[in-house]
Amino acid sequence: MSTPAEGLQPTEYIIEHLTNLNNLGEVQSKIVDFSIINYDTVFWSTMMGLLTIAFLIFAARRATAGVPGRFQGLVELVVELVEAQSKSIVHGDRTFIAPLALLVFCWIIFMNTLDLIPIDWINGVNGLLGVFHLHIPHHKIVPTTDLNGTMGMSLSVLLIIFYYSIKIKGVGGFAHELISAPFGAKWYMAPFNLMLNIIEYVAKTVSLGMRLFGNMYAGELIFMLIALLGGVWTFGVDLTILGFIGHVIAGAAWAIFHILVILLQAFIFMMLTLVYIGQAHSHH
């Protein structure tokens, strides 16, 4: 935990830490705006993705047939968890699906864990960059607190669902399913079936991205409120007993609880991905 940046009022402090660094240099005002690129989200999600791949490769190369150590035991526990869930949900070829679920689970954990880094770290970075006359105006380090990032992930899941639906059922079978379920294959029910299926796919995509974003965004906001509580009197370093309780104890308690949120949200996203892919394998 760290104290609020000096020179900022509470509202300005929260806005500062909730604004992404993008190519336009302004806050995104529209829900959908493809002209804006959030550099911080792209950078940190890519870095965590590469770290996830490196972690899995490292774990695979260190695996032994003998008595596993703590690290190998942890990795085997995660792999067995994901494998068991994929086997029970997806009934078909899981050659690609199980590794995908493992990658998604670990990737989201790495991205969510960035939330435990003190939110005022950027001030120290700006101090170092000041030597080179550089300054980062805004920076959100946690990609999953950016709705653009989580919706991008959920759209990727939607594309995978379409891929397996067409692969398993064929183009004709998938199209027939869209107009014949859930009310039957009567011609006059086709428009209603198609409309409901479109709504279902949109709801799945939106809820998948919004669920991860909402929980991580709320957690980040609570970290900021705790930081403000620590500097409640002077909006600086509060060394009184109230500041100690509000900043150190409350911050540590929330960080410990937030670890559960980090793991739970990664597990939920992974599970829903498997459920949706499993539904693509089934026939109505």
The 8 nearest C-alpha neighbors of each residue, nearest first, counted from 0:
[[1, 117, 250, 2, 226, 118, 247, 246],
 [2, 0, 117, 119, 226, 3, 118, 120],
 [1, 3, 226, 236, 4, 235, 230, 229],
 [4, 2, 226, 227, 5, 235, 1, 234],
 [5, 3, 7, 2, 6, 119, 12, 235],
 [4, 6, 7, 3, 235, 234, 8, 2],
 [5, 7, 4, 8, 234, 235, 3, 12],
 [8, 6, 12, 5, 11, 4, 9, 3],
 [7, 9, 11, 10, 12, 6, 234, 5],
 [10, 8, 12, 11, 13, 7, 227, 234],
 [11, 9, 13, 12, 8, 14, 7, 15],
 [12, 10, 14, 8, 9, 13, 7, 15],
 [11, 13, 9, 15, 10, 7, 14, 8],
 [12, 14, 10, 16, 15, 11, 17, 9],
 [15, 13, 17, 11, 16, 12, 18, 10],
 [16, 14, 12, 13, 17, 18, 11, 137],
 [15, 17, 13, 14, 18, 139, 12, 138],
 [16, 18, 14, 15, 13, 139, 19, 138],
 [19, 17, 16, 15, 137, 14, 26, 139],
 [18, 20, 138, 139, 137, 21, 37, 17],
 [19, 21, 137, 138, 37, 38, 39, 18],
 [22, 20, 37, 36, 38, 24, 23, 19],
 [21, 23, 24, 36, 35, 37, 20, 38],
 [24, 22, 25, 21, 35, 36, 26, 34],
 [23, 25, 21, 22, 20, 26, 136, 19],
 [26, 24, 23, 27, 21, 22, 20, 18],
 [25, 27, 28, 18, 24, 19, 23, 21],
 [26, 28, 29, 25, 35, 32, 30, 19],
 [27, 29, 26, 30, 32, 25, 31, 35],
 [30, 28, 31, 27, 32, 26, 33, 35],
 [29, 31, 32, 28, 27, 147, 146, 33],
 [32, 30, 29, 33, 147, 28, 27, 34],
 [31, 33, 34, 29, 35, 30, 27, 28],
 [32, 34, 35, 31, 36, 29, 30, 147],
 [35, 33, 32, 36, 23, 22, 31, 27],
 [36, 34, 33, 32, 22, 21, 37, 23],
 [37, 35, 21, 22, 38, 34, 33, 41],
 [38, 36, 21, 40, 39, 20, 19, 41],
 [37, 39, 41, 21, 40, 20, 36, 42],
 [38, 40, 42, 41, 37, 20, 43, 138],
 [41, 39, 142, 43, 42, 37, 38, 44],
 [40, 42, 38, 44, 39, 43, 45, 37],
 [43, 41, 39, 45, 40, 44, 38, 46],
 [42, 44, 46, 45, 40, 41, 47, 39],
 [43, 45, 47, 41, 46, 42, 142, 40],
 [46, 44, 48, 42, 43, 47, 41, 49],
 [47, 45, 43, 49, 48, 44, 50, 42],
 [46, 48, 50, 44, 49, 45, 109, 51],
 [47, 49, 45, 51, 46, 50, 106, 44],
 [50, 48, 52, 46, 51, 47, 53, 45],
 [49, 51, 47, 53, 48, 52, 54, 46],
 [52, 50, 54, 48, 49, 53, 106, 47],
 [51, 53, 49, 55, 54, 50, 56, 48],
 [54, 52, 50, 56, 51, 55, 57, 49],
 [55, 53, 51, 57, 52, 56, 50, 58],
 [56, 54, 58, 52, 57, 53, 59, 51],
 [57, 55, 59, 53, 58, 54, 52, 60],
 [56, 58, 54, 60, 55, 59, 53, 61],
 [59, 57, 55, 61, 56, 60, 54, 62],
 [60, 58, 56, 62, 57, 61, 55, 54],
 [61, 59, 57, 58, 62, 56, 63, 55],
 [62, 60, 58, 59, 57, 63, 71, 56],
 [61, 63, 59, 60, 58, 71, 64, 67],
 [64, 62, 65, 61, 67, 66, 71, 60],
 [63, 65, 66, 62, 67, 61, 71, 68],
 [66, 64, 63, 67, 62, 68, 71, 72],
 [65, 67, 68, 64, 63, 72, 71, 69],
 [68, 66, 71, 72, 65, 69, 63, 64],
 [67, 69, 71, 70, 72, 66, 73, 65],
 [68, 70, 72, 71, 73, 67, 74, 75],
 [69, 71, 73, 72, 68, 74, 67, 58],
 [70, 72, 74, 68, 73, 67, 69, 75],
 [71, 73, 69, 75, 70, 74, 67, 68],
 [74, 72, 76, 70, 71, 75, 69, 77],
 [73, 75, 71, 77, 76, 72, 78, 70],
 [76, 74, 78, 72, 77, 73, 79, 71],
 [75, 77, 73, 79, 74, 78, 72, 80],
 [78, 76, 80, 74, 75, 79, 81, 73],
 [79, 77, 75, 81, 80, 76, 82, 74],
 [78, 80, 82, 76, 77, 81, 83, 75],
 [81, 79, 77, 83, 78, 82, 76, 84],
 [80, 82, 84, 78, 83, 79, 85, 101],
 [83, 81, 79, 85, 84, 80, 78, 86],
 [84, 82, 86, 80, 81, 85, 79, 87],
 [83, 85, 81, 87, 86, 82, 88, 80],
 [86, 84, 82, 88, 87, 89, 83, 97],
 [87, 85, 83, 84, 88, 89, 82, 90],
 [86, 88, 84, 85, 89, 83, 90, 82],
 [89, 87, 85, 86, 277, 84, 274, 90],
 [90, 88, 277, 85, 86, 91, 87, 273],
 [91, 89, 88, 86, 277, 92, 280, 87],
 [92, 90, 89, 93, 280, 277, 86, 94],
 [91, 93, 94, 90, 95, 96, 89, 97],
 [94, 92, 96, 95, 97, 91, 89, 85],
 [95, 93, 92, 96, 97, 98, 99, 91],
 [94, 96, 93, 98, 97, 99, 92, 100],
 [95, 97, 93, 99, 98, 94, 100, 85],
 [96, 98, 100, 99, 93, 95, 85, 82],
 [99, 97, 101, 100, 96, 95, 102, 94],
 [100, 98, 96, 102, 97, 101, 103, 95],
 [99, 101, 103, 97, 98, 102, 269, 104],
 [102, 100, 98, 104, 99, 103, 81, 105],
 [103, 101, 99, 105, 100, 104, 106, 98],
 [104, 102, 106, 100, 101, 105, 107, 99],
 [103, 105, 101, 265, 102, 107, 269, 106],
 [106, 104, 108, 102, 107, 103, 101, 109],
 [107, 105, 103, 109, 108, 104, 51, 48],
 [106, 108, 110, 265, 109, 104, 105, 111],
 [107, 109, 105, 111, 106, 110, 265, 112],
 [110, 108, 112, 106, 107, 111, 47, 105],
 [109, 111, 107, 112, 108, 113, 47, 141],
 [110, 112, 108, 113, 261, 109, 114, 107],
 [111, 113, 114, 109, 110, 115, 108, 261],
 [114, 112, 115, 111, 116, 110, 141, 140],
 [113, 115, 112, 116, 111, 141, 219, 140],
 [116, 114, 113, 112, 117, 254, 111, 257],
 [115, 117, 114, 113, 118, 120, 0, 112],
 [118, 116, 0, 119, 1, 120, 115, 114],
 [117, 119, 120, 116, 1, 0, 121, 16],
 [120, 118, 121, 117, 122, 1, 4, 3],
 [121, 119, 122, 123, 118, 117, 124, 116],
 [120, 122, 124, 123, 119, 125, 138, 118],
 [123, 121, 125, 124, 120, 119, 126, 4],
 [122, 124, 126, 121, 125, 120, 127, 119],
 [125, 123, 121, 127, 126, 122, 128, 120],
 [126, 124, 128, 122, 127, 123, 134, 129],
 [125, 127, 123, 129, 124, 128, 122, 130],
 [128, 126, 124, 129, 125, 130, 123, 131],
 [127, 129, 125, 133, 130, 131, 126, 124],
 [130, 128, 132, 126, 131, 133, 127, 125],
 [129, 131, 128, 132, 127, 126, 133, 125],
 [130, 132, 129, 128, 133, 127, 134, 126],
 [133, 131, 129, 130, 128, 134, 125, 127],
 [134, 132, 128, 129, 131, 135, 125, 130],
 [133, 135, 125, 136, 128, 129, 132, 126],
 [134, 136, 137, 125, 133, 138, 20, 121],
 [137, 135, 134, 138, 20, 15, 24, 125],
 [138, 136, 20, 135, 19, 18, 15, 16],
 [137, 139, 20, 19, 140, 39, 18, 16],
 [140, 138, 19, 141, 39, 16, 17, 18],
 [139, 141, 138, 142, 39, 43, 113, 40],
 [140, 142, 143, 113, 144, 139, 114, 110],
 [143, 141, 40, 144, 145, 44, 148, 140],
 [142, 144, 145, 141, 212, 149, 148, 215],
 [145, 143, 216, 212, 142, 215, 141, 146],
 [146, 144, 143, 147, 148, 142, 212, 149],
 [147, 145, 149, 148, 212, 150, 144, 143],
 [148, 146, 150, 145, 149, 151, 37, 40],
 [147, 149, 151, 146, 145, 150, 142, 143],
 [148, 150, 208, 152, 146, 151, 147, 143],
 [151, 149, 208, 153, 152, 147, 148, 146],
 [152, 150, 148, 154, 149, 153, 147, 155],
 [151, 153, 155, 149, 150, 154, 148, 156],
 [152, 154, 150, 156, 208, 155, 204, 151],
 [155, 153, 157, 151, 156, 152, 150, 204],
 [154, 156, 152, 158, 153, 157, 151, 159],
 [155, 157, 153, 159, 154, 158, 160, 152],
 [158, 156, 154, 160, 155, 159, 153, 161],
 [157, 159, 161, 155, 160, 156, 162, 154],
 [158, 160, 162, 156, 157, 161, 163, 155],
 [161, 159, 157, 158, 163, 276, 162, 279],
 [162, 160, 164, 158, 159, 163, 165, 157],
 [161, 163, 159, 165, 160, 164, 166, 158],
 [162, 164, 166, 160, 165, 161, 167, 279],
 [165, 163, 279, 161, 167, 162, 166, 168],
 [164, 166, 169, 170, 168, 163, 162, 167],
 [165, 167, 163, 169, 164, 168, 162, 170],
 [166, 168, 164, 165, 163, 169, 280, 279],
 [169, 167, 172, 165, 173, 164, 166, 170],
 [168, 170, 165, 172, 171, 166, 167, 173],
 [171, 169, 165, 173, 172, 174, 168, 166],
 [170, 172, 174, 169, 173, 175, 168, 165],
 [171, 173, 168, 175, 169, 174, 170, 176],
 [172, 174, 176, 170, 175, 171, 168, 165],
 [173, 175, 171, 177, 176, 172, 170, 178],
 [176, 174, 172, 173, 177, 178, 179, 171],
 [175, 177, 173, 179, 174, 178, 180, 172],
 [178, 176, 174, 193, 175, 179, 180, 196],
 [177, 179, 189, 193, 192, 175, 176, 180],
 [178, 180, 184, 183, 176, 177, 175, 189],
 [181, 179, 182, 183, 176, 192, 178, 177],
 [180, 182, 183, 192, 179, 283, 195, 196],
 [183, 181, 180, 192, 179, 188, 184, 185],
 [184, 182, 179, 180, 185, 181, 188, 192],
 [183, 185, 179, 186, 182, 189, 188, 180],
 [184, 186, 188, 187, 183, 189, 179, 182],
 [187, 185, 189, 188, 184, 179, 190, 178],
 [186, 188, 185, 189, 190, 191, 184, 192],
 [189, 187, 191, 186, 185, 190, 192, 182],
 [188, 190, 178, 192, 186, 191, 187, 179],
 [191, 189, 193, 192, 188, 194, 178, 187],
 [190, 192, 194, 188, 193, 189, 195, 178],
 [193, 191, 178, 189, 195, 194, 190, 180],
 [192, 194, 178, 190, 196, 177, 191, 195],
 [195, 193, 191, 197, 192, 196, 190, 198],
 [194, 196, 198, 192, 197, 193, 199, 191],
 [195, 197, 199, 193, 198, 194, 192, 177],
 [198, 196, 194, 200, 199, 195, 193, 201],
 [197, 199, 195, 201, 196, 200, 202, 194],
 [198, 200, 196, 202, 197, 201, 195, 203],
 [201, 199, 203, 197, 202, 198, 204, 196],
 [200, 202, 198, 204, 203, 199, 205, 197],
 [203, 201, 199, 205, 200, 204, 206, 198],
 [204, 202, 200, 206, 201, 205, 207, 199],
 [205, 203, 201, 207, 153, 202, 206, 200],
 [204, 206, 202, 208, 207, 203, 209, 201],
 [205, 207, 209, 203, 208, 204, 210, 202],
 [208, 206, 204, 205, 210, 209, 153, 203],
 [207, 209, 150, 149, 153, 205, 206, 210],
 [208, 210, 212, 206, 211, 207, 213, 205],
 [209, 211, 213, 212, 207, 208, 206, 214],
 [212, 210, 209, 214, 213, 208, 264, 215],
 [211, 213, 209, 144, 215, 210, 143, 214],
 [214, 212, 216, 210, 215, 211, 209, 217],
 [213, 215, 217, 216, 211, 212, 218, 210],
 [214, 216, 218, 212, 217, 144, 213, 219],
 [217, 215, 144, 219, 213, 218, 214, 212],
 [216, 218, 220, 214, 215, 219, 213, 221],
 [217, 219, 215, 221, 216, 220, 214, 222],
 [220, 218, 216, 222, 217, 221, 215, 223],
 [221, 219, 217, 223, 222, 218, 216, 224],
 [220, 222, 224, 218, 223, 219, 225, 217],
 [221, 223, 225, 219, 220, 224, 226, 218],
 [224, 222, 226, 220, 221, 225, 227, 219],
 [223, 225, 227, 221, 226, 222, 228, 220],
 [224, 226, 228, 222, 227, 223, 246, 250],
 [225, 227, 223, 229, 224, 228, 2, 3],
 [228, 226, 224, 230, 229, 225, 231, 3],
 [229, 227, 231, 225, 230, 245, 226, 224],
 [228, 230, 246, 242, 245, 226, 227, 231],
 [231, 229, 234, 235, 237, 227, 228, 236],
 [230, 232, 228, 234, 229, 227, 233, 242],
 [233, 231, 230, 234, 237, 235, 242, 229],
 [232, 234, 235, 230, 231, 237, 236, 229],
 [235, 233, 230, 231, 232, 3, 236, 227],
 [234, 236, 230, 233, 237, 5, 3, 2],
 [235, 237, 230, 238, 2, 234, 229, 233],
 [236, 238, 242, 230, 239, 229, 235, 232],
 [237, 239, 242, 236, 243, 240, 241, 229],
 [240, 238, 242, 241, 237, 243, 244, 236],
 [239, 241, 243, 242, 244, 238, 245, 237],
 [242, 240, 244, 239, 243, 245, 229, 237],
 [241, 243, 229, 237, 245, 239, 240, 244],
 [242, 244, 240, 246, 247, 241, 245, 239],
 [245, 243, 248, 241, 242, 246, 247, 240],
 [246, 244, 242, 229, 249, 228, 243, 241],
 [245, 247, 229, 243, 250, 244, 249, 242],
 [246, 248, 250, 243, 249, 244, 251, 245],
 [247, 249, 244, 251, 250, 246, 252, 245],
 [250, 248, 252, 245, 251, 246, 247, 253],
 [249, 251, 247, 253, 246, 248, 252, 254],
 [250, 252, 254, 248, 253, 249, 247, 255],
 [253, 251, 249, 255, 254, 250, 248, 256],
 [252, 254, 256, 250, 255, 251, 257, 249],
 [255, 253, 257, 251, 256, 252, 250, 258],
 [256, 254, 252, 257, 253, 258, 251, 259],
 [257, 255, 253, 258, 254, 259, 252, 260],
 [256, 258, 260, 254, 259, 255, 253, 261],
 [257, 259, 261, 256, 260, 255, 262, 254],
 [260, 258, 257, 262, 261, 256, 263, 255],
 [259, 261, 257, 263, 258, 262, 264, 256],
 [262, 260, 258, 259, 111, 264, 263, 257],
 [263, 261, 265, 259, 260, 264, 108, 266],
 [262, 264, 260, 266, 265, 261, 259, 267],
 [263, 265, 267, 266, 261, 262, 260, 268],
 [266, 264, 262, 268, 107, 104, 263, 267],
 [265, 267, 263, 269, 264, 268, 270, 262],
 [268, 266, 270, 264, 269, 265, 271, 263],
 [269, 267, 271, 265, 270, 266, 272, 264],
 [268, 270, 266, 272, 267, 104, 271, 100],
 [269, 271, 267, 273, 272, 268, 266, 274],
 [272, 270, 274, 268, 273, 269, 275, 267],
 [271, 273, 269, 275, 270, 274, 268, 276],
 [272, 274, 270, 276, 271, 275, 277, 85],
 [275, 273, 271, 277, 272, 276, 270, 278],
 [274, 276, 278, 272, 277, 273, 271, 279],
 [277, 275, 279, 273, 278, 160, 274, 272],
 [276, 278, 89, 274, 280, 275, 279, 88],
 [277, 279, 275, 281, 280, 276, 274, 89],
 [278, 280, 164, 276, 277, 281, 160, 163],
 [281, 279, 277, 278, 167, 164, 276, 163],
 [280, 282, 278, 279, 277, 283, 90, 167],
 [283, 281, 280, 279, 168, 278, 176, 172],
 [282, 281, 180, 176, 181, 179, 278, 183]]
